[in-house]
């Protein structure tokens, strides 16, 4: 596991990523042979995808940082998860 990342396992198939108090889902597309997800607990749509778990973690962080930067540029308070 990469330092700073937490994967929360539940009794269901879903797993989650967490970074800076934001939580992202992990979904699997067997049709497209990829992993994808979105930040949950906010009204804005912030999604990410990748071919591996390691790449998905990076994509999640990059998408979150992009969301926070975009909010800053727009003068909008980012939603808190």
C-alpha positions, 0 to 999 in steps of 0.5 A: 500500500502506498503511504498516505492512502487507505483502502477501507474494506467492507463486507460488500464488494465495494472498496473505498479510497480516502485522502484529505477527508474525501472518500472515493468509490472503487468500481470495476468495469469488466466490459472496459477492463478498467477501474473507476470511481467518483468522490462521494459525499459531495454534489459536484461530480469528480470521477477518475479511472485507471487500469490498475489499483496503483494507477487508480489511487494516483488518478483519485488524488489527481482528480481531487487536487484538480477539483480543489484547484478549480474551486479555488480558481472559481472562488468557490468553497469546495464541498466537504465530504 
